[in-house]
């Protein structure tokens, strides 16, 4: 593990941190909102190439060890925005956060039609980094993913070879609007899924099927074999409901994306309650 020197990327981080905290985003603890800026770190070196996996590390004010959360972005990337939107908020609750950049080190701007197979391992690369960090309690680390990052988060805790092969384990998982179709729902840790009813990119019905023990054709299969899964569906929300958009909602492969303030505010509360219940807060 080595720390980045002050590069252009780090300068951008400092600029983000310099923005006035006069208007604090919902869900950010006002007592901790003025914490130090994130640190750009190399998570693993090398990453099967000369370009190591990188991310933004945030540490809450005060002494550790603290619970921690790995954040995984969608196929659109925007890991810096994800850190600002969620990493900063979760760190204000007393958690260490590590927002992973899965695309930049690989020279990619999006996942594309054929995403790299080893992208699925990025959650565990980040977990290994946090597990040996002096500010982190390795027994209290969660994984949080969005869209394709949610798929990685679920894959990281579903019963199977990937989860069994890692010496380090996640203790909770959260997925915002993930593709649920390929999962059996046998999770090894408590899991929270948040999705919009009007999501046509990753339909909520597929997540209902997974949680209820049905496959894509409605055929029942054995359920309740793993840890509990909590599914929250927001009635009027689309895909990407937590990401503020321009005045004209964008499209993703013909699908509608739209920010929903009510669903976002509710998801902030649900996420904080879930983290408190599963990995707790710093002592």
C-alpha positions in Angstrom: 0.0 0.0 0.0 1.3 3.5 -0.9 -0.2 6.9 -0.8 -0.4 9.1 -3.8 1.6 12.3 -4.0 -0.3 15.5 -4.5 -1.3 15.3 -8.2 -3.9 17.0 -10.3 -6.4 14.5 -9.0 -5.6 15.3 -5.4 -5.9 19.0 -6.1 -9.4 18.5 -7.5 -10.3 16.7 -4.2 -9.0 19.6 -2.2 -11.2 22.0 -4.3 -14.2 19.8 -3.6 -13.5 20.0 0.1 -13.1 23.8 0.0 -16.8 24.2 -1.1 -18.7 26.0 1.7 -20.7 23.8 4.0 -23.3 26.4 4.5 -25.9 24.2 2.8 -25.3 20.6 4.0 -26.8 17.8 2.0 -29.6 15.8 3.8 -28.2 13.0 5.9 -24.8 14.5 6.6 -24.1 15.0 10.2 -23.5 18.8 10.6 -21.0 18.2 13.5 -18.7 16.2 11.1 -19.4 17.9 7.8 -16.2 20.0 7.9 -14.0 16.9 8.1 -10.7 16.5 6.2 -10.9 16.0 2.4 -10.6 12.5 0.9 -7.2 11.0 0.2 -6.5 9.6 -3.2 -5.0 6.1 -2.6 -3.7 3.2 -4.6 -5.8 0.2 -3.4 -3.6 -2.5 -5.0 -0.4 -2.4 -6.8 0.0 -3.7 -9.4 -3.5 -4.5 -10.7 -2.5 -7.1 -13.3 -0.9 -4.2 -15.1 1.2 -1.1 -14.5 -2.0 0.8 -13.5 -3.1 0.0 -9.9 -6.7 0.2 -8.7 -7.3 3.5 -7.1 -9.9 5.2 -4.9 -10.9 8.0 -2.5 -10.4 7.2 1.2 -12.3 9.2 3.8 -11.7 8.9 7.5 -14.0 10.4 10.2 -12.7 12.9 12.6 -11.3 11.3 15.8 -9.6 8.1 16.7 -10.5 4.7 15.3 -10.9 1.9 14.7 -14.1 2.5 12.8 -16.5 0.5 10.7 -16.0 1.0 7.0 -17.9 1.0 3.7 -16.6 0.2 0.2 -18.5 2.2 -2.5 -18.7 0.8 -6.1 -19.9 3.0 -8.9 -22.1 2.2 -11.9 -21.0 1.5 -15.5 -21.1 5.3 -16.1 -18.2 5.7 -13.7 -18.4 9.1 -11.9 -16.6 7.8 -8.9 -15.6 11.3 -7.8 -19.3 12.3 -7.8 -20.2 9.2 -6.0 -17.7 10.0 -3.3 -19.2 13.5 -3.0 -22.8 12.2 -3.0 -22.4 9.2 -0.7 -18.9 8.8 0.6 -18.9 12.2 2.3 -22.3 11.6 3.8 -21.4 8.1 5.2 -18.1 9.3 6.5 -20.0 12.0 8.4 -21.8 9.2 10.2 -18.5 8.0 11.6 -17.5 5.4 9.0 -14.3 5.1 7.0 -15.3 5.1 3.3 -13.4 3.9 0.2 -14.9 4.9 -3.1 -13.3 2.7 -5.9 -12.5 3.8 -9.4 -12.9 0.5 -11.4 -12.7 2.1 -14.9 -9.9 4.8 -14.9 -7.0 2.4 -14.1 -8.2 0.2 -16.9 -8.4 3.0 -19.4 -12.2 2.8 -19.7 -14.9 5.4 -19.6 -17.7 2.9 -19.2 -18.2 -0.8 -18.7 -19.4 -1.2 -22.4 -20.9 -4.3 -23.8 -18.2 -6.6 -22.4 -16.9 -5.4 -19.1 -13.6 -6.9 -17.8 -14.2 -10.2 -16.0 -12.0 -9.3 -13.1 -14.0 -6.1 -12.4 -16.1 -8.4 -10.2 -13.1 -8.8 -7.8 -12.7 -5.1 -7.2 -14.9 -5.2 -4.1 -12.6 -7.7 -2.5 -9.5 -5.8 -3.5 -10.9 -2.8 -1.7 -11.9 -5.0 1.3 -8.3 -6.3 1.6 -7.0 -2.7 1.6 -9.4 -1.7 4.4 -8.9 -4.8 6.4 -5.3 -3.9 7.0 -5.8 -0.2 7.5 -5.1 1.0 11.1 -8.2 3.2 11.2 -10.6 0.3 10.3 -12.2 -2.5 12.3 -11.9 -5.4 9.9 -14.9 -7.2 11.5 -17.2 -4.3 10.5 -16.9 -3.6 6.8 -19.8 -3.3 4.4 -20.0 -3.1 0.6 -22.3 -0.6 -1.1 -22.9 -0.6 -4.9 -24.9 1.3 -7.5 -26.4 -0.4 -10.6 -23.6 -2.5 -12.0 -21.7 -1.8 -8.8 -24.7 -3.2 -7.0 -24.3 -6.3 -9.0 -20.7 -6.6 -7.8 -21.8 -5.9 -4.2 -24.4 -8.7 -4.3 -22.0 -11.1 -6.0 -19.5 -10.4 -3.3 -21.8 -11.7 -0.5 -23.8 -14.4 -2.3 -23.0 -17.9 -1.2 -20.4 -19.4 -3.6 -16.8 -19.6 -4.7 -16.2 -15.8 -4.8 -17.2 -15.2 -1.2 -15.5 -18.4 0.0 -12.2 -17.7 -1.7 -11.6 -14.5 0.2 -9.9 -14.6 3.6 -11.6 -11.3 4.4 -15.3 -11.1 4.6 -17.9 -8.3 4.2 -20.4 -8.1 7.1 -23.2 -6.3 5.3 -24.2 -5.4 1.7 -26.3 -2.7 0.1 -27.3 -2.4 -3.5 -29.0 0.5 -5.2 -31.0 -0.5 -8.3 -28.9 -3.6 -9.0 -29.7 -6.2 -11.8 -31.1 -9.0 -9.6 -32.0 -11.5 -12.4 -28.9 -13.7 -12.1 -28.9 -14.1 -8.3 -30.4 -16.9 -6.3 -30.7 -14.8 -3.2 -28.6 -17.0 -0.9 -26.7 -14.2 0.8 -24.0 -14.8 3.5 -24.6 -11.5 5.3 -27.6 -9.1 5.8 -28.4 -7.4 2.6 -30.4 -4.2 1.7 -31.7 -3.5 -1.8 -33.2 -0.1 -2.8 -34.8 0.3 -6.2 -37.5 2.3 -8.0 -40.8 0.9 -9.1 -40.5 2.7 -12.4 -36.9 1.5 -13.1 -36.8 -0.1 -16.6 -33.0 -0.6 -16.6 -33.0 -3.0 -13.6 -36.6 -3.9 -13.0 -37.8 -4.1 -9.4 -39.8 -7.2 -10.2 -36.5 -9.1 -10.7 -35.4 -8.2 -7.2 -38.8 -9.2 -5.8 -38.5 -12.6 -7.5 -35.1 -13.1 -6.0 -36.2 -12.1 -2.5 -39.4 -14.2 -2.7 -37.5 -17.2 -4.0 -38.8 -17.2 -7.6 -36.8 -17.3 -10.8 -37.4 -15.1 -13.8 -40.3 -17.3 -15.0 -42.1 -17.2 -11.6 -41.1 -20.8 -10.7 -40.6 -21.2 -7.0 -37.3 -22.3 -5.6 -36.0 -22.9 -2.1 -35.7 -19.7 -0.2 -34.6 -18.4 3.2 -31.4 -20.4 3.1 -29.2 -17.4 3.6 -29.0 -14.2 5.6 -32.0 -11.9 5.4 -32.5 -9.6 2.4 -34.5 -6.4 2.9 -36.0 -5.0 -0.3 -37.3 -1.4 -0.4 -39.1 -0.3 -3.6 -39.9 3.4 -4.1 -43.2 3.8 -6.1 -42.4 6.8 -8.3 -38.7 6.4 -8.6 -36.7 5.6 -11.8 -33.2 4.2 -12.3 -30.5 6.5 -10.7 -33.1 8.1 -8.5 -30.3 9.3 -6.0 -28.2 11.1 -8.7 -29.1 14.8 -9.3 -29.5 15.3 -13.1 -29.8 18.3 -15.4 -33.2 19.8 -16.0 -33.8 17.4 -18.9 -33.6 13.8 -17.5 -31.0 11.8 -19.4 -31.4 8.5 -21.2 -29.4 5.3 -20.7 -29.7 3.0 -23.8 -33.2 4.4 -24.3 -34.2 4.1 -20.6 -35.3 7.0 -18.5 -33.2 8.2 -15.7 -34.5 10.8 -13.2 -33.5 12.2 -9.8 -36.2 11.8 -7.1 -35.6 13.8 -3.9 -38.2 12.0 -1.8 -36.8 8.5 -2.7 -33.3 9.8 -2.1 -34.1 11.2 1.4 -35.8 8.0 2.3 -32.9 5.9 1.1 -30.5 8.0 3.2 -32.6 7.1 6.3 -32.8 3.5 5.3 -29.1 3.2 4.6 -28.1 4.8 7.9 -30.5 2.6 9.9 -29.2 -0.5 8.1 -25.5 0.3 8.7 -26.2 1.1 12.4 -27.9 -2.3 12.7 -25.2 -4.4 10.9 -21.8 -2.8 11.3 -22.6 -0.1 13.9 -20.9 3.2 14.5 -17.4 4.0 15.8 -17.1 3.3 19.5 
